[in-house]
Amino acid sequence: MSELRWNPVLEEWVVTATHRQDRTYKPPDGFCPLCPTRNGDFPTEVPAADYEIVVFENKYPSFRRDPCVPAVLGTELQPIAPSQGVCEVVLYTDDHHATFADLSVDRIANLVDVWADRYEELGALSYVRYVLIFENKGDCVGVTLHHPHGQIYAFPFIPPRVAKELESSSKYAAAKGRCMFCDLLAEELSDGRRVVAENADFAAFIPFSAGYPYEVHVMPKQHRESIAQLSRPERRGLARILSTVTRGYDSLFDFSFPYMMIAHQAPTDGGQYGHYHLHFEFYPPHRTAAKMKYLAGCESGGGTFINDTLPEETAEELRAAIGRACARTGARSGADDVAGINGTAEAAGSGGG
């Protein structure tokens, strides 16, 4: 059973999906439902002996194409609605022990094409208003299946965080006649201290107002509203910089770094969103190798983040980690990405600003 329940105080929907209590929870490696089905093994979600990238609908979805009748009746103050939408699983590789950081740039570029395809196909459904592409990595962010995968949620409404970004960027565009995200990126590149990686088409930086110590935003240099609008070179540039950031994360404390990765792009409800700008946001829960950033009372109850670090300092640490990762692997693309920011960061550090 799944349904939407309206919170009139916060003016946002909550998804109730009770069947998700029964989803597979941390099975042994030999019984992973996301691995290929090999001779003599139990049947998995993929009826093939190997694969590259696979997309299929989630067996325990928060949204359904054919939603159930709500369990109770809503009221005028607290209405209820069917949770119509689509939830998909995206398998990155058939290697159970790999992570996103282990994928080749070619594989990630193929994945970017898959994301673009799913954004357009799901977004074309009459009941879908927003397509959210994301990955949860690591036990501490609630991962229940360790096989490398991401997810796609096709929402019947625009999620609150994105709605707030749409509102602020619309106001900025009306007042300034420019894209707020383009201006933010220009400021970050000009300052340089918080930039952690850069190539011809994309830049990655720890935001000036980061909530998580090692939060990273990845943004195209040209104004693009969605992944589907990216050119072929831009899609490869996105693949390169996502590879660079995730390998840098793993090098930061020399372990596989947990995070949430979310793509923010324009809604698919037929509206005009020229003021919005595609970007990826990474939320890693670690603030040191042994300490976590918890969303405690102030964050969860008050809605205000407290960051125990300075973004300028954590960006310097992450730049160094990216450099180490590139040196270890000899990865040319990652080396180019980090090399592209050295002059900017050094100039900002010596500018006396």
C-alpha positions as CSV (number, residue, x, y, z in Angstrom):
1,M,0.0,0.0,0.0
2,S,1.3,3.5,-0.9
3,E,-0.4,6.9,-0.8
4,L,0.3,10.6,-0.5
5,R,-0.7,12.4,2.7
6,W,-0.7,16.2,2.9
7,N,1.1,18.0,5.7
8,P,-0.8,21.4,5.8
9,V,1.7,22.9,8.3
10,L,4.7,22.5,6.0
11,E,2.6,22.4,2.8
12,E,4.2,19.3,1.5
13,W,3.3,15.7,0.7
14,V,4.5,12.7,2.7
15,V,4.6,9.3,1.0
16,T,3.2,6.4,3.0
17,A,4.5,3.0,1.6
18,T,3.9,0.2,4.0
19,H,4.9,-2.6,1.7
20,R,8.5,-1.3,1.7
21,Q,8.9,-2.8,5.2
22,D,9.2,-6.2,3.4
23,R,12.0,-5.3,1.0
24,T,15.2,-7.3,0.9
25,Y,17.6,-6.2,3.7
26,K,21.3,-6.7,3.4
27,P,21.4,-10.3,1.9
28,P,24.7,-12.3,1.9
29,D,26.9,-11.6,-1.2
30,G,25.9,-15.0,-2.7
31,F,22.2,-14.1,-2.6
32,C,22.3,-10.6,-4.0
33,P,19.1,-10.0,-6.1
34,L,21.0,-7.4,-8.3
35,C,23.8,-9.8,-9.5
36,P,23.5,-11.6,-12.8
37,T,21.7,-15.0,-12.8
38,R,24.5,-17.5,-13.4
39,N,24.3,-21.2,-14.0
40,G,23.4,-23.0,-10.8
41,D,22.7,-19.9,-8.9
42,F,19.4,-18.7,-7.7
43,P,17.4,-16.5,-10.1
44,T,18.0,-12.7,-9.5
45,E,16.3,-9.6,-10.9
46,V,18.5,-9.9,-14.0
47,P,17.9,-13.1,-16.1
48,A,21.3,-12.9,-17.8
49,A,24.8,-14.3,-17.1
50,D,26.4,-10.8,-17.3
51,Y,25.4,-7.2,-18.1
52,E,26.7,-3.7,-18.4
53,I,23.9,-1.4,-17.3
54,V,20.4,-2.6,-16.4
55,V,17.2,-0.6,-15.6
56,F,14.1,-2.2,-14.1
57,E,11.1,-1.2,-12.0
58,N,11.5,-1.4,-8.2
59,K,9.7,-4.4,-6.6
60,Y,9.0,-2.2,-3.6
61,P,8.2,1.2,-5.0
62,S,7.2,4.3,-3.2
63,F,5.2,5.3,-6.3
64,R,3.2,3.0,-8.6
65,R,2.0,3.3,-12.2
66,D,-1.3,1.8,-10.9
67,P,-1.6,3.1,-7.4
68,C,-3.7,1.5,-4.7
69,V,-6.8,3.1,-3.2
70,P,-5.8,5.0,-0.1
71,A,-6.2,3.2,3.2
72,V,-8.2,6.0,4.8
73,L,-10.2,9.0,3.8
74,G,-8.5,12.4,4.0
75,T,-10.1,15.7,5.1
76,E,-10.2,19.2,3.7
77,L,-7.3,20.1,5.9
78,Q,-5.4,16.9,5.5
79,P,-6.2,15.5,2.0
80,I,-4.9,12.2,0.7
81,A,-4.1,11.2,-2.9
82,P,-2.9,8.1,-4.8
83,S,0.9,7.9,-5.1
84,Q,1.0,7.5,-8.8
85,G,4.5,7.5,-10.3
86,V,7.3,5.2,-11.2
87,C,10.4,3.9,-9.2
88,E,13.3,2.4,-11.1
89,V,16.5,0.7,-10.1
90,V,19.7,1.4,-12.2
91,L,22.4,-1.2,-12.0
92,Y,25.8,0.2,-12.8
93,T,27.7,-3.0,-13.3
94,D,27.5,-6.8,-12.8
95,D,30.5,-6.6,-10.5
96,H,29.0,-6.9,-7.0
97,H,32.0,-5.5,-5.2
98,A,32.5,-2.4,-7.4
99,T,31.4,1.1,-6.6
100,F,30.7,4.1,-8.8
101,A,34.3,5.2,-8.2
102,D,35.5,2.0,-9.8
103,L,33.6,2.6,-13.1
104,S,35.5,3.6,-16.2
105,V,34.7,7.0,-17.7
106,D,33.3,5.2,-20.7
107,R,30.9,3.3,-18.4
108,I,29.8,6.4,-16.6
109,A,29.3,8.2,-20.0
110,N,26.9,5.3,-20.9
111,L,25.2,5.8,-17.6
112,V,24.7,9.5,-18.3
113,D,23.0,8.5,-21.6
114,V,20.7,6.1,-19.6
115,W,19.8,8.9,-17.1
116,A,18.9,11.2,-20.0
117,D,16.8,8.5,-21.7
118,R,14.9,7.7,-18.5
119,Y,14.4,11.4,-17.7
120,E,12.8,12.0,-21.1
121,E,10.7,8.8,-21.1
122,L,9.4,9.0,-17.6
123,G,9.0,12.7,-17.8
124,A,6.7,12.3,-20.8
125,L,4.1,10.4,-18.6
126,S,1.1,12.5,-18.0
127,Y,1.1,11.9,-14.2
128,V,4.9,12.6,-13.7
129,R,5.9,16.1,-12.8
130,Y,9.5,15.5,-11.7
131,V,12.2,12.9,-12.3
132,L,14.7,12.5,-9.4
133,I,17.9,10.5,-10.2
134,F,20.0,9.6,-7.2
135,E,22.3,7.1,-5.5
136,N,22.6,6.1,-1.9
137,K,26.0,4.6,-1.0
138,G,27.0,3.1,2.3
139,D,25.3,1.6,5.4
140,C,25.3,4.9,7.2
141,V,22.9,6.4,4.7
142,G,20.5,3.4,4.8
143,V,21.6,1.2,1.9
144,T,20.0,-2.2,2.1
145,L,21.6,-3.7,-1.0
146,H,25.3,-3.3,-1.5
147,H,25.5,-4.0,-5.2
148,P,26.4,-0.8,-7.1
149,H,23.2,0.8,-8.2
150,G,21.2,4.1,-8.3
151,Q,17.5,4.8,-8.4
152,I,15.1,7.0,-10.3
153,Y,11.9,8.3,-8.8
154,A,9.3,9.8,-11.1
155,F,7.2,12.0,-8.8
156,P,3.6,13.1,-9.2
157,F,4.7,16.4,-7.6
158,I,7.8,18.6,-7.5
159,P,9.8,17.7,-4.3
160,P,10.0,20.5,-1.7
161,R,13.7,21.1,-2.0
162,V,13.6,21.5,-5.7
163,A,10.5,23.6,-5.5
164,K,12.4,26.0,-3.2
165,E,15.3,26.2,-5.7
166,L,12.9,26.9,-8.5
167,E,11.3,29.7,-6.5
168,S,14.5,31.3,-5.5
169,S,16.0,31.1,-9.0
170,S,12.8,32.4,-10.6
171,K,12.9,35.5,-8.3
172,Y,16.6,36.0,-9.1
173,A,16.0,35.8,-12.8
174,A,13.1,38.3,-12.6
175,A,15.2,40.8,-10.6
176,K,18.6,40.4,-12.4
177,G,17.7,39.0,-15.8
178,R,20.3,36.2,-15.3
179,C,20.5,32.6,-14.0
180,M,21.4,32.5,-10.3
181,F,23.2,29.2,-10.7
182,C,25.4,30.6,-13.6
183,D,26.3,33.6,-11.3
184,L,27.0,31.3,-8.4
185,L,29.3,29.1,-10.5
186,A,31.1,32.3,-11.9
187,E,31.7,33.4,-8.3
188,E,33.1,30.0,-7.3
189,L,35.4,29.8,-10.3
190,S,36.6,33.4,-9.8
191,D,37.3,32.8,-6.1
192,G,38.7,29.3,-6.6
193,R,39.2,28.3,-3.0
194,R,36.2,26.0,-2.8
195,V,36.6,24.5,-6.3
196,V,37.8,20.8,-6.1
197,A,37.7,19.8,-9.8
198,E,37.1,21.3,-13.2
199,N,37.2,20.4,-16.8
200,A,36.1,22.2,-20.0
201,D,32.4,21.5,-19.4
202,F,31.9,21.1,-15.7
203,A,33.1,22.3,-12.3
204,A,32.8,20.7,-8.9
205,F,33.0,22.8,-5.7
206,I,32.1,22.7,-2.0
207,P,29.4,25.4,-1.7
208,F,30.0,28.6,0.2
209,S,27.1,27.6,2.5
210,A,27.7,23.9,2.6
211,G,25.7,22.0,5.2
212,Y,27.9,18.9,5.1
213,P,31.6,19.2,5.6
214,Y,32.5,17.5,2.3
215,E,29.3,18.4,0.4
216,V,30.1,18.9,-3.3
217,H,28.0,20.4,-6.1
218,V,28.8,19.6,-9.7
219,M,27.5,22.1,-12.3
220,P,27.7,22.5,-16.1
221,K,29.5,25.7,-17.3
222,Q,26.9,26.2,-20.0
223,H,23.3,26.9,-19.0
224,R,21.5,23.5,-19.2
225,E,18.2,22.7,-17.5
226,S,18.5,18.9,-17.6
227,I,20.8,16.0,-18.4
228,A,18.9,15.5,-21.7
229,Q,20.1,19.0,-22.9
230,L,23.8,18.1,-22.5
231,S,25.8,17.7,-25.7
232,R,27.9,14.6,-26.4
233,P,31.1,16.3,-25.2
234,E,29.3,17.6,-22.1
235,R,28.0,14.2,-21.2
236,R,31.5,12.9,-21.3
237,G,32.7,15.9,-19.2
238,L,30.0,15.0,-16.6
239,A,31.2,11.4,-16.6
240,R,34.8,12.5,-16.1
241,I,34.1,14.9,-13.2
242,L,31.8,12.5,-11.4
243,S,34.5,9.9,-11.6
244,T,37.1,12.4,-10.3
245,V,34.9,13.5,-7.3
246,T,34.0,9.9,-6.2
247,R,37.6,8.7,-6.5
248,G,38.7,11.7,-4.5
249,Y,36.2,10.9,-1.8
250,D,37.6,7.4,-1.5
251,S,41.1,8.8,-1.2
252,L,40.1,11.3,1.4
253,F,40.3,8.9,4.4
254,D,41.4,5.8,2.4
255,F,38.1,3.9,2.6
256,S,35.0,3.6,0.4
257,F,33.3,6.9,1.2
258,P,29.5,6.9,1.7
259,Y,27.4,9.6,0.2
260,M,24.0,10.5,-1.3
261,M,24.3,11.8,-4.9
262,I,21.3,13.6,-6.3
263,A,20.7,15.2,-9.7
264,H,18.6,18.4,-9.6
265,Q,17.1,19.2,-13.0
266,A,14.0,20.9,-14.4
267,P,10.6,19.5,-13.8
268,T,8.8,17.6,-16.6
269,D,5.3,19.1,-16.0
270,G,5.3,21.2,-19.2
271,G,6.3,24.4,-17.4
272,Q,8.9,26.9,-18.5
273,Y,12.1,26.6,-16.4
274,G,14.7,28.6,-18.3
275,H,15.8,30.1,-14.9
276,Y,16.8,26.7,-13.6
277,H,20.2,25.0,-14.0
278,L,21.1,21.3,-13.9
279,H,23.4,20.3,-11.0
280,F,24.4,17.3,-8.9
281,E,24.7,17.5,-5.2
282,F,26.7,15.1,-3.0
283,Y,25.9,14.7,0.7
284,P,28.6,12.7,2.5
285,P,27.8,12.0,6.2
286,H,31.5,11.8,7.4
287,R,33.0,14.9,8.9
288,T,36.2,13.0,9.8
289,A,37.4,9.5,9.2
290,A,35.7,8.4,12.5
291,K,33.0,11.0,13.1
292,M,29.7,11.5,11.4
293,K,27.6,14.5,10.6
294,Y,24.2,13.7,12.1
295,L,21.1,15.6,11.3
296,A,20.2,16.2,14.9
297,G,17.8,18.6,16.7
298,C,18.8,21.8,15.0
299,E,18.9,20.4,11.5
300,S,15.8,18.0,11.8
301,G,13.7,20.1,14.2
302,G,14.8,23.6,13.2
303,G,15.7,23.2,9.6
304,T,19.1,24.9,10.0
305,F,22.4,23.2,9.3
306,I,25.4,23.6,11.6
307,N,28.7,22.8,9.8
308,D,31.7,22.1,12.0
309,T,34.2,22.9,9.3
310,L,35.1,25.7,6.9
311,P,34.3,24.9,3.2
312,E,37.6,26.6,2.1
313,E,39.6,24.1,4.3
314,T,37.6,21.0,3.4
315,A,37.9,21.9,-0.3
316,E,41.7,22.0,0.1
317,E,41.6,18.6,1.7
318,L,39.4,17.2,-1.1
319,R,41.6,18.7,-3.8
320,A,44.6,17.0,-2.3
321,A,42.7,13.7,-2.1
322,I,41.7,14.0,-5.7
323,G,45.4,14.5,-6.6
324,R,46.4,11.4,-4.6
325,A,43.7,9.4,-6.3
326,C,44.9,10.5,-9.8
327,A,48.5,9.8,-8.9
328,R,47.6,6.2,-7.7
329,T,45.6,5.2,-10.7
330,G,47.4,7.2,-13.3
331,A,43.9,8.3,-14.5
332,R,44.5,10.8,-17.2
333,S,41.0,12.3,-17.2
334,G,41.0,12.8,-13.5
335,A,44.5,14.4,-13.6
336,D,43.3,16.8,-16.2
337,D,40.3,17.7,-14.1
338,V,42.3,18.5,-10.9
339,A,45.1,20.1,-12.9
340,G,42.6,22.5,-14.4
341,I,41.9,24.1,-11.0
342,N,45.4,24.5,-9.6
343,G,46.0,27.9,-11.1
344,T,42.7,29.2,-10.0
345,A,43.0,27.9,-6.5
346,E,46.6,29.1,-6.1
347,A,45.7,32.6,-7.5
348,A,42.8,32.9,-5.0
349,G,45.1,31.8,-2.2
350,S,47.6,34.5,-3.0
351,G,45.2,37.3,-3.8
352,G,44.9,38.5,-0.2
353,G,41.1,38.7,-0.5
